[in-house]
Amino acid sequence: MTVLSSALDPASEEYATHRRAMLAKLDELNAEHAKALQGGGPKYIERHRARGKLLARERIELLLDPDTPFLELSPLAAWGSDHTVGASLVTGIGTVEGVECLITANDPTVRGGASNPWTLKKALRANEIAYANRLPVISLVESGGADLPSQKEIFIPGGALFRDLTRLSAAGIPTVAVVFGNSTAGGAYIPGMSDHTVMIKERSKVFLGGPPLVKMATGEESDDESLGGAEMHARTSGLADHYALDEPDALRRARRIVARLNHRKAHPVPGPYEPPAYDGEELLGIVPADLKTPFDPREVIARIVDGSDFDEFKPLYGTSLATGWATLHGYPVGVLANAQGVLFSAESQKAAQFIQLANQRDIPLLFLHNTTGYMVGKEYEQGGIIKHGAMMINAVANSRVPHLSVLMGASYGAGHYGMCGRAYDPRFLFAWPGAKSAVMGPQQLAGVLSIVARQSAAAKGRPYDEDGDAALRALVEQQIEAESLPMFLSGRLYDDGVIDPRDTRTVLGLCLSAIHTAPVEGARGGFGVFRM
C-alpha cells in the first residue's frame, strides 16, 4: 500500500503549541485581508453606493456562476507601502458560464480606481497568469487612469498592459472589457484593445482626453457624453459592441459573451477521486513556530493529496528531500518537499532526475518549501555541492511542465531557487502565514556581517567596537526578520497570496484546473549542460 501513515498526534502538547501559533498568525493575516476588503474606507464606499454603483467584489460575484469559488490573487499587494492594501485592483480566477476566466476589477473607492505602481504590477501578474494558462480575461473597468503623483513609475512600464491585451488576443485567448465608469487617457485602450467591449448607458465614459484636456489642446467645447459616452460609442464610433442599461445588465451581457466564446480546456476534467485519509484541519499543527525545528513534510502531503496516496521516489536516498507521485483533485502531480531543511548533493541529484521524469510524463510539479538552502562547508564544497545544486536549479529552470510552489516554512538562499521560487516562474506560488524567505536567516546574515566587520577592523589594526557590533546585529536581525515575513513579501507580489494552511488542497485544486486549460507538455531535452 502507498497510502501514507501519520505519526501526528493532535492530542499532544507539541501539536497544540504549533496550532496556537499558526492561529495567531492567521488572526494577523485576516486583519490585513480585512483592510483590502475595506478598499478606500467607509466614506468612499458610501459615496460609491450613493451613486447607485456596485463595489468591485460585488460585480465579480454577479459575473461568476452561482455558488462557484473565486480564487483571489495577491490581495495584500502594496502592503507596507504608502498605497492602500490591495493596490486598488481585485484580481483572481473564477468560473463564468462554465469557463474558467482571469478576472480583474478596479476598485473605484480607492482614489477613483486610479493605478499606482503596485496596481500595475498586480495587473501585469494577472495577465501573465492568463497567458500561461490560456484563461480568457474579463476586465471590469472603472478607473481615472494613472495616479498622477506616481506617473514617473507608471508611464513607461504601463504600456505593457496594452501590449499584453494584444498578445492575448493574438494567441487566441479572448479578452472582454466591461466599462462601469471612467476609462480615460491610457485607460481608454483597455476597451479599445479588448476583443469584446460592453458599455453602460449614462455611466461609461471612454475618451483619450476629457473635456478639460480637449479645451486646453484644441479650444473645442464638449461634454462627457458626446465625447466618450456609451451611446456615442455604441452608435457613432463603434467602440462599444454591447450597450447595457445598468450594471447587472452589463454583467449579464458579459456572461453571454463568454457563453459564446467556444473556449475549451485542453485537458478533460478528471474522474472521481478520494479525499485525503487525514483531516485537513490538522495542517494547522504540523509546522513549528520556530522554523529551525524540523518536521516531516509527508504529514502535509498526506493531508492534501487524493486518498493520502503517495508513491515515493528514491525514499532511501537524499532523505532530506521527499519526492514522489500523487494526484490532487484527480490531476497527476509530482511532489518535491523539503524534509529536514538543508539540501545536500544527493538531494540535488535526486531532484534533477525526478524533474526530468515529470517532464517525460507531462506531469505538473508541486514544490513544498522548507529549506535553509544548500549545505556549506569544506567537505560539501569538495564533494561538489555547487555543481550538484546547479544541476537541480538547471532542471527547474528548463522544466516545461507547470510548477506550483507553496512556502510552508523556511525558504532561504539558493534553496529557494532550486525549489522553484518566484524568479523561476512557477505558474502559482502561495505562502503559509508562518513562512519566511530571504537570502539567509536573520541570525546568520547578521553574524556574517559581524564577522566581516571584525576581520576588516583586525586587518586595519583597529580595536573592534563590541557594543556597536551587538547593536548592529540586533538592528540587522530585526530588519531581515521583518523583510522575510509573508505579508511583506506578498505586498511586493513575490507570491500570489498568503493562504490558510487548511485551504491548501482547495487552492491547489483550483490552480491545477486552471493550468489544464492550456496543454501540459514537458521538456524532452534542452536542459542545458549538467555538470557531472
Summary of the structure (lengths in Angstrom):
residues: 532
radius of gyration: 25.4
end to end distance: 35.5
largest distance: 82.9
contacts: 1826
relative contact order: 0.10
helix: 46%
strand: 19%
